[in-house]
């Protein structure tokens, strides 16, 4: 679907989104990663990639790109979308992760109870 909609541009940049989804999946599965760091890193990488795509006539070194991303909060290239998205994703993923962990704990309790067996005293 994305390839049909966005074409070659999506194909060339799809790994950024795949990396984001992999990181989110790791968080969801219980890895000790910081959700806000994941999203901050994604928007930093997105800004770098977009900046380079918009300015293809120039070559930027790592120091220049580092400067651009350091000033991202001041420049607000995506408006308030990152802060809104971070807030929503954080809320949703914390709830989902907690729910899944609760289900896993419930499963573990049931499995442990099955091993105990029933003892009847008459």
Beta strands, then each sheet from edge to edge (+ up, - down):
end
